Amino acid sequence: MHFKKLENTDPARHLSEYLEYDGFPSVVLQTNSQLKRDVLSGIYNSILLRVVAGRATIKNTEVLERIALYLLSNTGQLISINKIANTLRSSDLKVSNNTIENYLELLHNAFLFYKVPRFDIREKEYLRGQGKYYVVDLGFIRSQLQRKNINHGSKIENLVFLELLSRGYEVFVGKYNDKEIDFVAQKYTDVKYIQVTDHIPENSTRESDNFLHLPTGYQKIIITNNWDDVGNIDGIPVIHIIDFLTK
């Protein structure tokens, strides 16, 4: 991330641009939005079709492309092989679970998507099955999906995930009883519990409620994209995404 170098720039504008197009130099240098999306599409298709499909000698790439689009459309959502299979079957694409699993692994190994496993905080064990996927470059979301199909909060969550990785954290999706914690971030003995939201709805306590019964002694943070949310909820600091990125 480059936000720490932007003391004399407009961080809000830069954040908006970054969420839309991310930071490939060949994209940033383009002079208009359509050119930026065209370059991003070229990079995305090169990775997907040349690197992923090429290495695995996949001749019919339709299923691979549809799975990748599914991951982009469901950024930050719990994803299972069965969910993907049912979505493909609803479009008359009958694909085995083994094929889907193999393609997900190919997308992960090509560093197009990161797979984030679930971790049971109480039992201290990884959970098999569902996990979350985050794309390596936020610009791929905008270049491949129509704006109406893009969840802005999911892009904020994706950005926080990428920033945590860049800071050297190992990241999991947390589960504690029936509550979900967006991120459990660990670096040696430094452990953080993090909830991410585009904004906190009025009178909503979801973000803080999910923290209520977590083990004490570790930092708990709510990250928002709304300046009006910044402050403190039940003793838990609520910080703006820009402050998170720059401090």
VOGU-3710 file (C-alpha; in Angstrom, 3 decimals, decimal comma):
1> mhfkklentd> 0,000/0,000/0,000  1,078/3,568/-0,658  -1,202/5,521/1,661  1,541/6,370/4,147  3,275/8,444/1,481  0,254/10,625/0,797  0,331/13,225/3,580  0,096/16,060/1,040  -2,540/14,483/-1,197  -6,266/13,850/-0,927
11> parhlseyle> -6,497/10,429/0,796  -10,274/10,149/0,290  -9,906/10,598/-3,470  -6,963/8,222/-3,555  -8,921/5,593/-1,621  -11,833/5,870/-4,049  -9,461/5,460/-7,008  -7,675/2,554/-5,370  -10,911/0,704/-4,628  -11,895/1,153/-8,266
21> ydgfpsvvlq> -8,631/0,450/-10,102  -6,019/-0,659/-7,528  -2,377/0,086/-8,247  -0,916/-1,560/-11,354  1,394/1,123/-12,854  0,140/0,352/-16,365  -3,397/1,060/-15,136  -2,693/4,158/-13,051  -0,964/5,848/-15,998  -4,055/5,615/-18,218
31> tnsqlkrdvl> -5,930/8,872/-18,744  -9,557/7,747/-18,571  -11,722/5,173/-16,839  -12,454/3,020/-19,874  -8,766/2,681/-20,731  -8,042/1,676/-17,148  -10,734/-1,003/-17,233  -9,466/-2,242/-20,609  -5,924/-2,632/-19,282  -7,213/-4,369/-16,150
41> sgiynsillr> -9,265/-6,774/-18,266  -6,185/-7,568/-20,323  -4,140/-8,347/-17,218  -6,946/-10,403/-15,684  -7,512/-12,464/-18,832  -3,792/-13,004/-19,256  -3,540/-14,482/-15,761  -6,736/-16,499/-16,044  -6,341/-17,863/-19,558  -2,583/-17,998/-20,096
51> vvagratikn> -1,281/-18,714/-16,618  -4,101/-20,705/-15,011  -5,673/-22,430/-18,022  -2,379/-22,682/-19,891  -0,480/-24,432/-17,122  -3,298/-26,901/-16,566  -3,917/-27,334/-20,323  -7,602/-26,489/-19,933  -9,051/-26,317/-23,441  -12,642/-25,378/-22,578
61> tevlerialy> -12,231/-22,434/-20,229  -15,915/-21,577/-19,710  -16,197/-23,330/-16,351  -12,949/-21,805/-15,104  -14,101/-18,328/-16,140  -17,480/-18,795/-14,474  -15,906/-19,949/-11,224  -13,587/-16,937/-11,200  -16,560/-14,613/-11,799  -18,418/-16,318/-8,964
71> llsntgqlis> -15,527/-15,582/-6,611  -15,421/-11,942/-7,734  -19,177/-11,618/-7,231  -19,023/-13,150/-3,762  -15,971/-11,456/-2,312  -16,067/-11,695/1,470  -18,837/-14,315/1,490  -18,465/-17,836/2,809  -18,057/-20,073/-0,215  -18,364/-23,818/-0,563
81> inkiantlrs> -17,885/-26,153/-3,484  -21,548/-27,144/-3,291  -22,658/-23,511/-3,604  -20,554/-23,068/-6,728  -21,785/-26,356/-8,194  -25,428/-25,385/-7,649  -24,858/-21,979/-9,261  -23,237/-23,567/-12,311  -25,980/-26,178/-12,596  -28,618/-23,450/-12,569
91> sdlkvsnnti> -26,950/-22,242/-15,781  -26,967/-25,755/-17,275  -23,275/-26,311/-16,562  -22,917/-29,714/-14,938  -19,533/-29,854/-13,258  -18,242/-32,342/-10,711  -17,212/-31,189/-7,256  -13,714/-32,537/-7,904  -13,343/-30,319/-10,977  -14,499/-27,269/-9,029
101> enylellhna> -12,078/-28,067/-6,218  -9,211/-28,435/-8,707  -10,050/-25,141/-10,424  -10,233/-23,308/-7,091  -6,791/-24,642/-6,256  -5,461/-23,491/-9,634  -6,828/-19,968/-9,086  -5,266/-19,890/-5,631  -1,895/-21,232/-6,784  -1,757/-18,637/-9,578
111> flfykvprfd> -2,183/-15,914/-6,913  -5,284/-14,581/-8,634  -7,323/-15,271/-5,491  -6,387/-15,853/-1,876  -8,268/-18,526/0,023  -8,845/-17,669/3,679  -9,736/-20,614/5,927  -12,132/-20,498/8,857  -10,763/-20,868/12,363  -12,754/-21,892/15,429
121> irekeylrgq> -11,469/-19,538/18,120  -12,968/-21,487/21,025  -11,775/-24,913/19,881  -8,549/-23,558/18,356  -8,882/-25,585/15,181  -9,319/-25,002/11,464  -12,718/-25,737/9,976  -13,006/-27,698/6,774  -15,459/-26,796/4,047  -16,447/-23,178/3,690
131> gkyyvvdlgf> -13,899/-20,380/3,402  -13,624/-16,923/1,895  -11,816/-15,795/-1,239  -10,247/-12,395/-1,877  -8,910/-11,197/-5,206  -5,281/-10,116/-5,525  -6,152/-6,810/-7,222  -9,286/-4,778/-6,482  -9,379/-3,435/-10,026  -10,307/-6,876/-11,331
141> irsqlqrkni> -13,683/-6,596/-9,590  -14,621/-3,406/-11,432  -13,226/-4,588/-14,762  -15,162/-7,875/-14,747  -18,455/-7,025/-13,028  -21,149/-4,488/-13,760  -21,253/-1,735/-11,163  -24,745/-2,756/-9,987  -23,369/-6,186/-9,032  -20,491/-4,847/-6,920
151> nhgskienlv> -20,764/-4,733/-3,134  -18,747/-1,755/-1,911  -18,419/-3,157/1,599  -16,883/-6,333/0,198  -14,210/-4,275/-1,561  -13,386/-2,549/1,741  -13,070/-5,986/3,346  -10,841/-7,190/0,496  -8,643/-4,116/0,924  -8,241/-4,701/4,664
161> flellsrgye> -7,280/-8,317/3,974  -4,605/-7,305/1,453  -3,229/-4,703/3,848  -2,980/-7,236/6,671  -1,067/-9,583/4,366  1,304/-6,780/3,372  2,027/-6,194/7,068  3,016/-9,810/7,535  -0,080/-11,125/9,289  -1,496/-14,588/8,861
171> vfvgkyndke> -5,224/-14,096/8,350  -8,223/-16,307/9,101  -11,988/-15,978/9,189  -12,950/-16,336/12,840  -15,822/-18,343/14,296  -16,821/-18,167/17,941  -19,937/-20,153/18,782  -22,497/-18,848/16,259  -20,705/-15,535/15,644  -18,423/-14,730/12,723
181> idfvaqkytd> -15,374/-12,501/13,036  -14,339/-11,050/9,687  -10,623/-11,441/10,381  -8,383/-13,006/12,965  -4,949/-11,577/12,171  -1,872/-13,067/13,815  1,802/-12,170/13,653  3,803/-14,036/16,264  2,145/-13,089/19,592  0,283/-10,124/18,093
191> vkyiqvtdhi> -3,350/-11,138/17,562  -6,119/-8,832/16,359  -9,838/-9,440/15,971  -11,234/-7,246/13,203  -14,717/-6,460/11,923  -15,030/-4,546/8,634  -18,017/-2,561/7,395  -18,777/0,064/4,775  -20,874/1,803/7,422  -22,574/0,871/10,685
201> penstresdn> -26,370/0,990/10,295  -28,186/3,123/12,856  -28,929/1,213/16,083  -27,007/-1,812/14,799  -24,907/-3,717/17,321  -23,754/-6,551/15,046  -20,143/-5,432/14,786  -19,649/-5,104/18,555  -21,900/-8,049/19,515  -19,665/-10,448/17,600
211> flhlptgyqk> -16,800/-9,439/19,896  -18,660/-9,801/23,211  -17,497/-13,227/24,336  -14,111/-13,388/22,641  -11,056/-14,098/24,789  -9,670/-10,999/26,473  -6,123/-9,741/26,055  -6,208/-9,277/22,298  -6,947/-6,126/20,325  -10,457/-5,760/18,905
221> iiitnnwddv> -11,064/-3,256/16,103  -13,982/-2,206/13,929  -12,927/-0,679/10,594  -15,467/1,477/8,753  -15,620/3,552/5,590  -17,921/6,117/7,230  -16,369/8,992/9,195  -19,588/9,374/11,224  -19,027/5,907/12,698  -15,577/6,716/14,086
231> gnidgipvih> -15,354/6,579/17,855  -16,003/3,838/20,357  -18,681/1,155/20,755  -18,800/-0,757/24,033  -15,112/-0,048/24,572  -14,138/-1,182/21,068  -12,389/1,420/18,884  -14,042/2,197/15,552  -11,510/3,564/13,068  -11,810/4,791/9,508
241> iidfltk> -10,276/2,690/6,747  -7,991/5,604/5,791  -6,617/5,807/9,335  -6,094/2,049/9,338  -4,128/2,256/6,101  -1,997/5,242/7,070  -1,058/4,414/10,666
//
